[in-house]
Every structure is written in structure tokens, then in C-alpha cells.
Amino acid sequence: MSIRDEIRQLCIAHDRFMAEQASEPIRRPPVSETEDVDGLVYKTTETPLPAAPQPDSDASDADLEHDDWRTEVAQALGEVAFFIKRECRQERDAALIERDRRISTLEGEVRELKGFIGGVVALLGGDKKVGQKSHDDSVDAAHLGHDGSVVDLPDWRRSHGAS
């Protein structure tokens, strides 16, 4: 038997079941009917909910204990937040100290390398310090010869994005 045949049979069985249910009388009426002596019919669907009790103007001891509990919980949560914030601040400060120490170490290495490069340039015959511009700002140390003459001009198109 294919799935389509099986689905068709199930639909037929469901239709029969629904037809049987529709033809049966309702076992319990949706509303209750009571007859009065005058022939009037009163219908009630459900009993109304009782009204909520009004709070007393005087607070009882149980209410005070309940409020004390809430106050204690609020204070405890405040203390927890304070301690967590303090711990996060301490961790952040430790990380910043480590970062500053690393930066100062790197700055020292940069100064050392600049001195080393300055010595190498001086040995090669250049009298310029590293990072200084020549008399012409468009020419830097890479484009100067050993006697200070211009060997090659920089490629302005590549460095300034022009085409």
C-alpha cells in the first residue's frame, strides 16, 4: 500500500468520525439552566471569582519580616556588585601595568635601533642623522649618494596614490 492510499483511508476514517460526533447530542449543556416558579430561565456560565482582599492599613509582623528579607537581599546584591566591580578594576589595572611595561621596553629598543642605524649611516659616509630631512624635503636619505648628491628621485605617483 502506498502512502497516498494510506493517507486517503485515514482521511475517510476521520470524516466518518467527525460525522458521528456531529450527529450525537451534546451530553452536557454549555450553560446550566434553572427554572423559577414564574417560568423565567436564569442562565449562569460560571461562578464569578471572589474579590481580592483589600490590604489592611496596619502592617502585620509577617509583612515587616517580608520587607526585611527584601532589604537584606538588595543589600547583598549591592555588595556582590561592589566586589565584582572592584575585582574587574584590579584585573584591568594589572593588565594596564603590564602593557605600560611592555611599551617602555619597546621604546627602549626603538631608541637603541635608531642609535645603531645612525652609526651605520655615519660609517657609510652620510653625515645626516636618521629621520632628518635634507635641505630639499622631497629627497630623503635613501635617494642621496655618499657625497650628498641626488641619485634617484622618489616615485611620487606610487607614494601619493596618483595614477
C-alpha positions in Angstrom: 0.0 0.0 0.0 1.4 3.4 -0.9 1.5 6.4 1.3 -1.2 8.2 -0.7 -3.6 5.2 -0.2 -2.9 5.2 3.5 -3.5 8.9 3.8 -6.7 8.6 1.8 -8.0 5.9 4.2 -7.1 7.9 7.2 -8.9 10.9 5.9 -12.0 8.8 5.2 -11.9 7.4 8.7 -11.6 10.9 10.1 -14.5 12.2 8.1 -16.7 9.3 9.4 -15.7 10.1 13.0 -16.5 13.8 12.6 -19.9 13.0 11.1 -20.7 10.6 14.0 -19.7 13.3 16.6 -21.8 15.9 14.8 -24.9 13.7 14.9 -24.7 12.9 18.6 -26.5 15.1 21.1 -24.4 17.2 23.4 -24.0 15.3 26.6 -23.7 18.4 28.9 -25.2 21.7 28.1 -22.7 24.6 28.0 -24.7 26.6 30.5 -26.8 25.5 33.4 -30.5 26.4 33.3 -32.7 26.7 36.4 -36.3 27.5 36.2 -38.0 29.9 38.6 -41.6 29.4 39.6 -42.6 32.2 37.3 -41.2 30.4 34.3 -38.1 32.5 34.0 -35.0 30.8 33.0 -31.7 32.0 34.6 -28.5 31.1 32.8 -25.2 31.1 34.6 -22.0 30.2 32.8 -19.5 30.1 35.7 -19.2 31.3 39.2 -17.5 34.7 39.4 -14.1 35.0 41.0 -14.1 36.2 44.6 -13.0 39.8 45.0 -9.3 40.2 46.0 -8.9 41.0 49.7 -8.1 44.6 50.5 -4.8 45.2 52.3 -5.1 46.3 55.9 -4.0 49.7 56.8 -1.9 48.3 59.6 1.2 46.3 58.6 1.5 42.9 60.3 4.7 41.4 61.6 4.8 39.0 58.7 4.8 41.9 56.2 7.6 43.6 58.1 9.7 40.4 58.1 9.0 40.0 54.3 10.2 43.6 53.7 13.3 43.0 55.9 14.1 39.9 53.7 13.9 42.1 50.6 16.1 44.7 52.1 18.7 42.1 53.0 18.7 40.6 49.5 19.0 44.1 48.0 22.0 44.9 50.2 23.6 41.5 49.5 23.3 42.1 45.7 24.8 45.6 46.1 27.8 44.1 48.0 28.2 41.4 45.3 28.2 44.1 42.6 30.7 46.2 44.5 33.1 43.2 44.9 32.8 42.1 41.3 33.4 45.7 40.1 36.5 46.0 42.4 37.9 42.7 41.1 37.4 43.7 37.5 39.1 47.1 38.2 42.1 45.3 39.8 42.4 42.9 36.8 42.2 45.9 34.4 44.8 47.8 36.3 47.2 44.8 36.3 46.8 44.5 32.5 47.5 48.2 32.0 50.6 48.0 34.2 51.8 45.0 32.1 51.0 46.9 28.8 52.9 50.0 30.0 55.9 47.9 31.0 55.9 46.3 27.5 55.6 49.7 25.8 58.5 51.2 27.8 60.7 48.1 26.8 59.8 48.6 23.2 60.5 52.3 23.3 64.0 51.5 24.7 64.6 49.0 21.8 63.5 51.6 19.3 66.0 54.2 20.7 68.7 51.5 20.6 67.9 50.7 17.0 67.9 54.3 16.0 71.3 54.7 17.5 72.6 51.6 15.7 71.2 52.8 12.4 72.7 56.3 12.9 76.1 54.6 13.5 75.8 52.5 10.3 74.8 55.6 8.3 77.8 57.5 9.7 80.1 54.6 8.8 78.8 54.6 5.3 79.7 58.2 4.9 76.5 60.0 5.4 76.6 62.9 7.8 72.8 63.0 8.2 71.0 61.7 11.2 68.3 59.1 10.7 64.9 60.7 10.4 66.2 64.1 9.4 65.1 65.7 6.1 67.6 67.0 3.7 67.7 70.6 2.5 65.0 69.6 0.0 62.0 68.0 1.7 61.2 65.9 -1.3 64.5 64.0 -1.1 65.3 61.6 1.8 68.5 59.7 2.8 67.6 56.7 0.5 68.0 58.9 -2.5 71.3 60.6 -1.7 74.7 59.4 -2.7 77.8 59.3 -0.5 78.7 62.9 -1.4 75.2 64.2 -0.8 74.2 64.4 -4.5 70.7 63.2 -5.6 71.0 59.7 -7.0 67.3 59.0 -7.7 64.1 60.9 -7.2 61.3 59.3 -5.3 58.3 58.0 -7.3 55.6 60.4 -6.3 52.8 58.6 -8.2 53.2 55.4 -6.2 53.5 57.1 -2.7 50.7 59.7 -3.2 48.2 57.4 -4.9 48.1 59.3 -8.2 47.8 57.4 -11.5 
